[in-house]
Amino acid sequence: ARSNYISVLNLTIKELEKMGKRVVVIPQTTYAGSADAEVAKQVIRGTAAVVGPQPETLDLFLQQFDQIDTIIGMRLHSCLIALMRGVPAISISYLPKCSEIMSDLGLSNYVIDVERVQSEQILSLVEQLDGTSNRRSYFKRFEDNRSLFKGNENVDFVAWLGADLKGRG
C-alpha cells in the first residue's frame, strides 16, 4: 500500500503542477529517519514540489495553513487544522478514525481509502473545490455538523481551533 500511495501522490503532484498549482508537502515530523520525512522526499521526486520547513512555533505552524488553497492530508490532525483555518481538506484515510470523523463532519465525499487511492480521485476532488460555490457548500456541511462534537473531549481541540476559522469561501 505504501509504494502505491507514494506513486499515486507523485503522479497527482505532477498533474497538479500541469494545472498550474504550486505544491508544498508539509510532513508532521521531520527529524532524521522519520517516516513522514522519508515519504515526503519520495513523493516529490521528479517534481517542482518542495517539502515545507518545520516551523519553530505553533503559531508559525498554523500560519502555514493560511497559505494553502486545499490540503490533501493523510494525517487526521492536518485535515482538522486545515478545516479550522478555512482550508478544505481531502483526507487519505489510513485508519477508521479518519473516515469516521470526516463523515461525522458531513465530509465523507472527501475521504479516499489509502488502500484504493487513485490520482484521478484526488484530482477530481481538487477540481470540485476550485469553485467558490463548492467551497461554500463544503464549509456549510462542515459547520452544520461540527456542533455534533460539543462535549466530546477529543474534539475540544477542534472547537478551540474553530474560534480561528476564517471565512475564506
Disulfide bonds with the S-S distance in Angstrom:
none
